């Protein structure tokens, strides 16, 4: 018998009468996070059997557009970093980061 450890990450979504998210929160006991409020969540899950990505993209109706742009930019940068760690493909990671710079420039996120 292996000594596996289970860890749980939990998302709570409060919806309005039209099923639009009004409030998002998440908890991760191992990370010391309890009912932390969030304005947006993007979750990707790899389904190996179907060879496709399953996604959950949620944001509250009061998420400001300017914050959504920053959220996307930071998510893209994080994906480039994760891609590098997961594949050790530095050239493609750098190409992805070049796009992130372009993205930030076009949205005027750089100061």
Number of C-alpha atoms within 10 A of each C-alpha: 3 4 5 6 5 6 10 10 12 13 15 14 17 12 14 11 7 6 9 14 18 16 18 20 17 17 17 15 13 11 10 7 12 14 14 12 13 17 19 18 15 12 10 10 10 11 10 8 6 8 8 10 11 11 11 9 9 16 19 18 14 10 13 11 9 10 12 14 16 14 15 15 19 14 14 17 18 14 15 23 17 13 16 17 12 9 10 12 12 14 10 14 20 14 12 19 18 14 16 20 16 13 17 18 12 10 13 10 13 10 5
